[in-house]
Amino acid sequence: MQQKIIILDFGSQTTQLIGRRVRELDTFCEILPYNKFPKDDPTVIGVILSGSPFSVHDPEAFQVDLSQFVGRIPVLGICYGAQYLSNSLGGRVEKADSREYGRAHLESIDLGNQLFKGFEKGSQVWMSHGDTITAIPDNFQVIASTKDVTNAAFYSPAPLGKGQGEVPVWAVQFHPEVYHTLQGTQLLKNFVVDICGSRQEWSAASFIDTTVAELKQQLGNDRVILGLSGGVDSSVAAVLLNKAIGNRLTCIFVDHGMLRKDEFSQVMNDYKVLGLNVIGVDASAKFFADLAGVTDPEKKRKIIGRDFVEVFNAEAKKITDARWLAQGTIYPDRIESLNITGKVIKSHHNVGGLPEEMHLQLCEPLKWLFKDEVRRVGRQLGMPEHLITRHPFPGPGLAVRILGDITPERVRILQEADDIYIRGLREYVCEDGDVLYNKVWQAGAILLATVRSVGVMGDERTYEHPVALRAVTSTDAMTADWAHLPYDFMARVSNEIINKVRGVNRVCYDISSKPPATIEWE
């Protein structure tokens, strides 16, 4: 029976980071909306309450019935989670005189408490809250303080009182999941492993064994269709399914005309080497026709999504005995698309259900994995490294990297510029011997088709488009920082793009982080 930690999401931007940190401890966890705690689930060994954009005093603040788990299994409240515990159990939360944000140091720590095992005095933590806990509940005790926050961490061995639920509760007003809390991983390990008793059995190998067995049981002798994109998620899903059901898997790879340069032929060859049964469909003419004159980013995504379904459905209907549609949906897709705040940042091309006319059941073998876990599974499956390390690429392709309407000529320009950039990243060797491409989470070129800039080539004036280069570092794409690429590399790539790509006379570099920007421009 697989153990799991439940993370109740109150809307924090860093909830997924908590999940990733728990997974890094070889422990399965599930992120659920604050009001969806699974009652009477014997596999749950602990609960973590996330942060939130709300104050506990806001009328719209998210609230949970603590009696479902407090006093029954170990609980850790983080930031809003800590404040909610205090406010609900008899403590007091008030507006801070000034927002407590940024680095702080634990000047007072109860090193005898399990949560702080292995900590150092003065350990750096990261605060981010507008309210502060001014009084903790009667049956709790302070176990850490900073210069400005007396109740930085608190604890109770019997949160509901003697004889009423004596499984302990811990709460911290700082964020152990973020990088700036230097011993945050140690704190989470203390909670997940030592306090909750995780056996640390979650691994790529165990995931493959369990998932293959589940797929065999779920799919039986049925035939499955999978839509390939050329990216790591759908590729790993295909190899995993192939391991489970063999030639009963048929893959369809649709070329919408906005892939990277030569990508369709290269990817088809990769899939042939992997032994996958793949049908390639060139539908670029249809996509270009339907996108003509469209400049709104969300409309582009909707049209591409609609056309993809139409093309895919037409091909899938030829496989008359198929019963299932497989997708490379991963955990962040599902969490972001089902964000409890109800705000859609952008449409996901592989989340939201199937067209009714397909009459197929949905199979998502990677639905519990974060991106780095997908890569570990791919390596465990023996897939080629160049497929595993491929950067994420948007489903709509270069359509959302061209600002303005889409034409074959603009796609050609961007393909050429992007090819020079990505090839340069793969060829540039860093001091440690690794290539620059592997230092970056995601990179790509963006064509500013709505802008023209004046330039000079030889003795002639030019009036052509600028290209922006984007490269970010990240662990899960929920947050990202711009990559500090070497100047000599940037100079070389800029010169090559301007000299070789007809239609471009200026190259810029995007130094925006996420948030507030997004990784893609559209």
C-alpha positions as CSV (number, residue, x, y, z in Angstrom):
1,M,0.0,0.0,0.0
2,Q,1.6,3.3,-1.2
3,Q,1.9,5.9,1.5
4,K,1.2,9.6,0.7
5,I,1.3,13.1,2.0
6,I,-1.7,15.3,1.3
7,I,-1.0,18.9,0.5
8,L,-4.1,21.0,0.9
9,D,-3.8,24.0,-1.5
10,F,-5.1,27.3,-0.3
11,G,-4.0,29.1,-3.5
12,S,-0.3,29.8,-2.9
13,Q,2.1,30.3,-5.8
14,T,4.5,27.9,-4.1
15,T,2.2,25.0,-3.4
16,Q,3.7,23.0,-6.2
17,L,7.2,23.6,-4.8
18,I,6.0,21.9,-1.6
19,G,4.9,19.0,-3.7
20,R,8.2,18.8,-5.5
21,R,10.2,18.9,-2.2
22,V,8.2,16.1,-0.8
23,R,8.7,14.0,-4.0
24,E,12.4,14.7,-3.8
25,L,12.3,12.8,-0.4
26,D,11.1,9.7,-2.4
27,T,7.6,10.1,-1.0
28,F,4.4,10.3,-3.0
29,C,2.2,13.3,-2.4
30,E,-1.0,14.6,-3.8
31,I,-1.9,18.3,-4.1
32,L,-5.7,18.8,-3.5
33,P,-7.9,21.8,-3.2
34,Y,-8.2,23.0,0.4
35,N,-11.8,21.5,0.7
36,K,-11.1,18.1,-0.8
37,F,-9.4,16.1,1.9
38,P,-9.8,12.4,1.3
39,K,-11.7,11.1,4.4
40,D,-10.9,7.6,5.7
41,D,-7.9,7.0,3.4
42,P,-5.5,4.7,5.3
43,T,-2.6,5.6,2.9
44,V,-2.4,9.2,4.1
45,I,0.4,9.6,6.6
46,G,0.5,13.4,7.0
47,V,-1.1,16.7,5.9
48,I,0.6,19.9,4.9
49,L,-1.5,23.2,4.7
50,S,-0.1,25.6,2.1
51,G,0.1,29.3,2.0
52,S,-2.6,31.6,0.4
53,P,-3.0,35.0,-1.2
54,F,-5.8,35.6,1.4
55,S,-5.8,36.8,5.0
56,V,-7.6,34.5,7.4
57,H,-9.9,37.4,8.1
58,D,-10.9,37.9,4.5
59,P,-14.6,37.0,3.9
60,E,-13.6,35.0,0.8
61,A,-10.7,33.3,2.6
62,F,-10.5,29.5,2.0
63,Q,-11.6,27.5,5.1
64,V,-11.2,23.8,5.9
65,D,-12.7,21.5,8.5
66,L,-9.7,20.8,10.7
67,S,-11.4,18.0,12.6
68,Q,-10.9,15.7,9.6
69,F,-7.2,15.4,10.3
70,V,-6.0,17.5,13.3
71,G,-5.3,15.2,16.2
72,R,-5.6,12.2,13.9
73,I,-2.5,12.4,11.7
74,P,0.6,14.7,11.8
75,V,-0.1,18.2,10.4
76,L,2.3,20.9,9.2
77,G,0.9,24.4,8.5
78,I,2.9,26.8,6.3
79,C,2.4,30.6,6.4
80,Y,-1.4,30.9,5.8
81,G,-1.7,27.3,7.0
82,A,0.0,28.2,10.3
83,Q,-2.2,31.3,10.7
84,Y,-5.3,29.3,9.9
85,L,-4.4,26.7,12.5
86,S,-3.7,29.4,15.1
87,N,-6.9,31.4,14.4
88,S,-9.1,28.3,14.3
89,L,-7.7,26.7,17.5
90,G,-7.9,29.8,19.8
91,G,-4.9,31.9,18.9
92,R,-4.8,35.4,17.4
93,V,-3.8,36.6,13.9
94,E,-3.5,40.3,13.3
95,K,-2.4,42.7,10.5
96,A,1.4,43.2,10.8
97,D,2.6,46.8,11.1
98,S,4.5,46.2,7.9
99,R,4.5,43.3,5.5
100,E,7.0,40.7,6.7
101,Y,8.7,39.7,3.4
102,G,12.2,38.4,2.6
103,R,15.1,36.8,4.4
104,A,15.0,36.4,8.2
105,H,17.0,34.3,10.7
106,L,15.8,31.9,13.4
107,E,17.5,33.5,16.4
108,S,15.8,31.2,18.8
109,I,15.2,27.5,17.9
110,D,14.1,24.5,20.1
111,L,16.7,22.1,18.6
112,G,15.2,19.3,20.7
113,N,11.9,19.5,18.7
114,Q,11.7,16.8,16.0
115,L,10.9,19.5,13.3
116,F,14.2,21.2,13.8
117,K,16.5,18.2,14.1
118,G,19.8,19.1,12.4
119,F,19.2,22.8,12.3
120,E,21.8,25.5,13.1
121,K,21.2,28.6,15.3
122,G,20.6,31.6,13.1
123,S,19.3,29.5,10.1
124,Q,18.0,31.6,7.3
125,V,14.3,31.4,6.4
126,W,12.0,33.2,3.9
127,M,9.0,35.2,5.1
128,S,6.1,36.3,3.0
129,H,3.0,37.5,4.8
130,G,1.0,40.6,5.6
131,D,-0.7,39.1,8.8
132,T,1.2,37.8,11.8
133,I,0.4,35.5,14.6
134,T,0.3,37.6,17.8
135,A,-0.9,34.8,20.1
136,I,-0.8,31.0,19.7
137,P,-3.5,28.7,21.1
138,D,-3.3,27.8,24.8
139,N,-2.0,24.2,24.3
140,F,0.7,25.2,21.9
141,Q,4.3,26.2,22.5
142,V,6.7,28.4,20.5
143,I,9.7,26.5,19.0
144,A,11.3,29.2,16.9
145,S,11.5,33.0,16.7
146,T,13.2,35.6,14.5
147,K,14.1,39.1,15.5
148,D,10.7,40.5,14.3
149,V,8.5,37.4,14.5
150,T,8.1,35.9,17.9
151,N,5.8,33.0,16.8
152,A,7.8,32.0,13.7
153,A,7.2,28.3,14.5
154,F,5.0,26.6,17.1
155,Y,3.9,23.1,18.1
156,S,1.5,21.1,20.2
157,P,1.7,17.4,21.2
158,A,-2.0,17.4,21.8
159,P,-3.7,20.1,19.6
160,L,-7.2,19.3,20.7
161,G,-6.4,18.8,24.4
162,K,-5.6,15.8,26.5
163,G,-7.6,12.7,25.4
164,Q,-9.1,14.5,22.4
165,G,-6.6,13.7,19.7
166,E,-3.0,13.6,20.7
167,V,-1.2,13.4,17.3
168,P,1.0,16.5,17.1
169,V,0.7,19.6,15.0
170,W,3.5,21.9,13.8
171,A,3.2,25.3,12.2
172,V,5.7,27.7,10.6
173,Q,5.2,31.3,9.4
174,F,8.1,31.0,6.9
175,H,8.3,29.0,3.7
176,P,10.5,25.9,4.0
177,E,9.8,24.9,0.4
178,V,11.6,27.9,-1.2
179,Y,15.3,28.1,-2.0
180,H,16.0,31.0,0.3
181,T,15.1,28.9,3.4
182,L,18.5,27.3,3.5
183,Q,17.5,24.3,5.7
184,G,13.9,24.0,4.4
185,T,14.6,20.6,2.8
186,Q,15.9,19.4,6.2
187,L,12.7,20.7,7.9
188,L,10.5,18.9,5.4
189,K,12.5,15.7,5.7
190,N,12.1,15.9,9.5
191,F,8.3,16.1,9.0
192,V,7.8,13.7,6.1
193,V,10.3,11.0,7.1
194,D,10.9,11.2,10.8
195,I,7.5,12.4,12.0
196,C,5.1,11.0,9.4
197,G,7.1,7.8,8.9
198,S,7.5,7.8,5.2
199,R,9.2,4.6,3.9
200,Q,10.7,6.6,1.0
201,E,9.6,4.1,-1.6
202,W,8.6,6.5,-4.4
203,S,11.1,6.2,-7.3
204,A,11.2,6.1,-11.1
205,A,11.7,2.4,-11.0
206,S,8.8,1.8,-8.6
207,F,6.6,4.1,-10.7
208,I,7.4,2.2,-13.9
209,D,6.7,-1.2,-12.3
210,T,3.4,0.0,-10.7
211,T,2.2,1.9,-13.7
212,V,2.9,-0.8,-16.3
213,A,1.0,-3.3,-14.1
214,E,-1.9,-0.8,-13.7
215,L,-1.9,-0.1,-17.5
216,K,-2.1,-3.8,-18.3
217,Q,-5.0,-4.2,-16.0
218,Q,-6.8,-1.0,-17.1
219,L,-6.4,-1.5,-20.9
220,G,-6.6,-5.3,-21.1
221,N,-6.5,-6.2,-24.8
222,D,-7.8,-2.9,-26.0
223,R,-6.1,-0.7,-28.6
224,V,-4.9,2.7,-27.6
225,I,-4.2,5.9,-29.6
226,L,-1.7,8.4,-28.4
227,G,-1.1,11.9,-29.8
228,L,2.6,12.6,-30.0
229,S,4.1,16.1,-29.9
230,G,7.8,15.3,-30.1
231,G,8.3,16.5,-26.5
232,V,9.5,14.6,-23.5
233,D,6.1,14.1,-21.9
234,S,4.3,12.4,-24.8
235,S,7.4,10.5,-25.8
236,V,7.8,9.0,-22.3
237,A,4.1,8.2,-22.2
238,A,4.4,6.4,-25.5
239,V,7.4,4.3,-24.4
240,L,5.7,3.5,-21.1
241,L,2.5,2.4,-22.9
242,N,4.6,0.4,-25.4
243,K,6.2,-1.5,-22.5
244,A,2.7,-2.3,-21.2
245,I,0.7,-3.2,-24.3
246,G,3.2,-3.3,-27.2
247,N,1.8,-3.1,-30.7
248,R,-1.7,-2.4,-29.5
249,L,-0.5,1.3,-29.2
250,T,-0.8,3.4,-32.3
251,C,0.8,6.9,-32.1
252,I,-0.3,9.9,-34.3
253,F,2.1,12.8,-34.8
254,V,0.5,15.8,-36.4
255,D,2.7,18.4,-38.1
256,H,0.8,21.8,-37.9
257,G,3.5,23.6,-39.8
258,M,4.8,25.4,-36.8
259,L,7.4,23.0,-35.4
260,R,11.0,23.8,-35.2
261,K,13.2,23.5,-38.3
262,D,13.3,19.9,-39.6
263,E,11.7,18.7,-36.4
264,F,9.0,16.6,-38.0
265,S,11.5,14.3,-39.8
266,Q,13.9,14.2,-36.9
267,V,11.2,13.2,-34.4
268,M,9.7,10.6,-36.7
269,N,13.2,9.0,-37.0
270,D,13.6,9.0,-33.2
271,Y,10.3,7.2,-32.8
272,K,11.3,4.7,-35.4
273,V,14.4,3.9,-33.4
274,L,12.3,3.4,-30.2
275,G,10.2,0.9,-32.0
276,L,7.0,2.8,-31.8
277,N,4.1,2.5,-34.2
278,V,3.7,6.1,-35.4
279,I,1.6,7.6,-38.1
280,G,2.9,11.0,-39.3
281,V,0.4,13.6,-40.7
282,D,1.3,16.8,-42.5
283,A,-1.6,19.1,-42.0
284,S,0.3,22.4,-42.2
285,A,-1.8,23.8,-45.1
286,K,-5.0,23.6,-43.0
287,F,-3.5,25.3,-40.0
288,F,-2.0,28.1,-42.0
289,A,-5.3,28.7,-43.7
290,D,-7.3,28.8,-40.5
291,L,-4.7,31.1,-38.7
292,A,-4.6,33.7,-41.5
293,G,-5.1,37.2,-40.1
294,V,-5.4,36.0,-36.4
295,T,-3.3,38.0,-34.0
296,D,-4.9,37.3,-30.6
297,P,-2.8,34.8,-28.7
298,E,-5.7,33.0,-27.1
299,K,-7.6,32.7,-30.4
300,K,-4.4,31.2,-31.9
301,R,-4.4,28.6,-29.2
302,K,-8.1,27.8,-29.6
303,I,-7.8,27.5,-33.4
304,I,-4.8,25.2,-33.2
305,G,-6.4,23.1,-30.5
306,R,-9.6,22.8,-32.6
307,D,-7.8,22.0,-35.8
308,F,-5.5,19.5,-34.0
309,V,-8.6,17.6,-32.7
310,E,-10.2,17.6,-36.2
311,V,-7.0,16.3,-37.9
312,F,-6.3,13.8,-35.1
313,N,-9.9,12.6,-35.0
314,A,-10.0,12.0,-38.7
315,E,-6.9,9.9,-38.5
316,A,-8.0,8.1,-35.3
317,K,-11.3,7.1,-36.9
318,K,-9.3,4.9,-39.3
319,I,-8.3,2.8,-36.3
320,T,-11.8,1.4,-35.8
321,D,-11.0,-0.9,-32.9
322,A,-9.4,1.8,-30.6
323,R,-11.0,2.2,-27.2
324,W,-8.6,4.6,-25.4
325,L,-6.9,7.9,-26.1
326,A,-3.6,8.4,-24.2
327,Q,-2.1,11.8,-23.4
328,G,1.2,13.0,-21.9
329,T,-0.6,15.1,-19.3
330,I,1.6,15.7,-16.3
331,Y,0.8,16.8,-12.8
332,P,1.5,20.6,-13.2
333,D,-0.9,20.7,-16.2
334,R,-3.7,19.4,-14.1
335,I,-2.9,21.6,-11.1
336,E,-2.6,24.8,-13.1
337,S,-5.6,24.1,-15.2
338,L,-7.7,23.4,-12.1
339,N,-6.3,26.3,-10.1
340,I,-8.7,26.9,-7.1
341,T,-8.7,30.7,-7.7
342,G,-10.6,30.0,-10.9
343,K,-8.2,32.2,-13.0
344,V,-6.9,30.8,-16.3
345,I,-3.4,32.0,-17.2
346,K,-3.5,30.2,-20.6
347,S,-5.2,27.2,-22.2
348,H,-3.5,23.9,-21.9
349,H,-3.7,21.8,-25.1
350,N,-4.0,18.5,-23.3
351,V,-6.3,19.1,-20.4
352,G,-10.1,19.5,-20.4
353,G,-11.6,16.3,-21.7
354,L,-12.2,14.6,-25.1
355,P,-14.4,15.6,-27.9
356,E,-17.6,13.6,-27.4
357,E,-17.6,12.3,-31.0
358,M,-14.4,10.4,-30.4
359,H,-16.1,8.0,-27.9
360,L,-12.8,7.1,-26.4
361,Q,-11.8,6.7,-22.7
362,L,-8.9,8.7,-21.4
363,C,-5.5,7.2,-20.3
364,E,-2.9,9.5,-18.7
365,P,0.0,7.4,-17.5
366,L,2.1,10.4,-16.3
367,K,-0.7,12.3,-14.6
368,W,1.0,12.2,-11.2
369,L,4.5,13.2,-12.3
370,F,6.4,16.5,-12.3
371,K,8.6,17.3,-15.3
372,D,11.9,16.3,-13.6
373,E,10.2,13.0,-12.6
374,V,9.1,12.4,-16.2
375,R,12.8,12.7,-17.2
376,R,13.9,10.3,-14.5
377,V,11.3,7.8,-15.7
378,G,12.5,8.2,-19.3
379,R,16.1,7.5,-18.3
380,Q,15.0,4.5,-16.3
381,L,13.2,3.3,-19.5
382,G,16.5,3.6,-21.4
383,M,15.4,6.4,-23.8
384,P,18.0,8.4,-25.7
385,E,19.4,11.3,-23.7
386,H,18.7,13.9,-26.4
387,L,15.0,13.1,-26.1
388,I,15.0,13.2,-22.3
389,T,16.8,16.6,-22.1
390,R,14.7,18.3,-24.7
391,H,13.4,21.6,-23.5
392,P,9.6,22.1,-23.1
393,F,8.0,23.3,-26.3
394,P,4.5,24.8,-26.5
395,G,1.8,22.7,-28.1
396,P,0.8,25.5,-30.5
397,G,4.5,25.6,-31.5
398,L,6.0,28.7,-33.1
399,A,2.5,30.2,-33.5
400,V,2.7,31.6,-29.9
401,R,6.3,32.8,-30.6
402,I,5.3,35.0,-33.4
403,L,3.7,38.3,-32.3
404,G,1.2,39.0,-35.0
405,D,-0.5,36.9,-37.6
406,I,1.0,33.7,-38.8
407,T,2.3,33.2,-42.3
408,P,4.6,30.6,-43.8
409,E,7.3,33.2,-44.4
410,R,7.2,34.4,-40.8
411,V,7.5,30.8,-39.6
412,R,10.4,30.3,-41.9
413,I,12.2,33.3,-40.5
414,L,11.6,32.2,-36.9
415,Q,12.6,28.6,-37.7
416,E,15.9,29.8,-39.1
417,A,16.7,32.1,-36.2
418,D,15.6,29.5,-33.6
419,D,17.7,26.8,-35.2
420,I,20.8,29.0,-34.9
421,Y,20.0,29.7,-31.3
422,I,19.2,26.2,-30.1
423,R,22.1,24.7,-32.1
424,G,24.4,27.2,-30.5
425,L,23.2,26.2,-27.0
426,R,23.9,22.6,-27.8
427,E,27.4,23.3,-29.1
428,Y,28.6,25.7,-26.5
429,V,30.8,23.9,-23.9
430,C,30.9,25.3,-20.4
431,E,33.8,25.2,-18.0
432,D,32.5,22.1,-16.3
433,G,32.4,20.2,-19.6
434,D,28.6,20.3,-20.0
435,V,26.9,22.1,-22.8
436,L,25.0,25.3,-22.3
437,Y,21.7,23.7,-23.5
438,N,21.6,21.5,-20.4
439,K,22.0,24.5,-18.1
440,V,18.8,26.0,-19.3
441,W,15.2,24.8,-18.6
442,Q,13.7,26.3,-21.8
443,A,14.9,28.5,-24.6
444,G,13.5,29.8,-27.9
445,A,13.4,32.7,-30.2
446,I,10.4,35.1,-30.6
447,L,9.7,37.0,-33.8
448,L,8.3,40.5,-33.2
449,A,6.3,40.4,-36.5
450,T,4.3,43.5,-35.5
451,V,7.5,45.6,-35.2
452,R,10.1,46.7,-37.8
453,S,13.3,48.4,-36.9
454,V,15.8,50.3,-39.0
455,G,19.2,48.8,-39.6
456,V,22.2,49.1,-41.9
457,M,23.7,46.2,-43.9
458,G,26.6,47.2,-46.1
459,D,25.7,50.6,-47.5
460,E,22.0,49.9,-47.5
461,R,19.2,50.8,-45.1
462,T,17.1,47.9,-43.9
463,Y,13.6,47.9,-42.3
464,E,13.1,44.4,-40.9
465,H,11.9,42.5,-37.9
466,P,13.6,42.2,-34.5
467,V,14.0,38.7,-32.9
468,A,14.0,38.3,-29.1
469,L,15.8,35.4,-27.5
470,R,14.4,33.8,-24.4
471,A,16.2,31.4,-22.0
472,V,15.1,30.6,-18.4
473,T,16.3,28.5,-15.5
474,S,13.6,26.6,-13.5
475,T,12.7,23.4,-11.9
476,D,9.1,23.0,-12.7
477,A,8.1,26.1,-14.9
478,M,5.8,27.5,-12.1
479,T,8.6,30.0,-11.4
480,A,11.5,30.8,-13.6
481,D,14.5,33.2,-13.7
482,W,16.1,34.5,-16.9
483,A,19.3,32.6,-17.7
484,H,22.6,34.5,-17.5
485,L,24.1,33.4,-20.8
486,P,27.7,34.1,-21.5
487,Y,28.3,37.3,-23.5
488,D,30.6,35.7,-26.0
489,F,27.8,33.2,-26.8
490,M,25.2,35.9,-27.1
491,A,27.5,37.9,-29.4
492,R,28.1,34.9,-31.6
493,V,24.4,33.9,-31.9
494,S,23.3,37.5,-32.5
495,N,25.8,38.0,-35.4
496,E,24.9,34.6,-37.0
497,I,21.1,35.3,-36.9
498,I,21.5,38.8,-38.4
499,N,23.9,37.7,-41.0
500,K,22.2,34.5,-42.1
501,V,18.4,35.0,-41.6
502,R,16.8,37.1,-44.2
503,G,14.1,39.4,-42.6
504,V,15.9,40.0,-39.3
505,N,18.2,43.0,-38.5
506,R,18.1,43.2,-34.7
507,V,18.4,40.6,-31.8
508,C,17.3,41.3,-28.2
509,Y,17.5,39.2,-25.1
510,D,14.5,38.9,-22.6
511,I,15.6,39.4,-19.0
512,S,12.2,39.0,-17.4
513,S,11.5,36.4,-14.7
514,K,8.3,34.5,-14.0
515,P,6.4,35.9,-12.2
516,P,5.6,38.6,-13.3
517,A,6.3,37.6,-16.9
518,T,5.5,34.2,-18.4
519,I,8.0,32.0,-20.1
520,E,6.3,32.2,-23.4
521,W,5.4,35.7,-24.8
522,E,1.9,34.6,-25.8
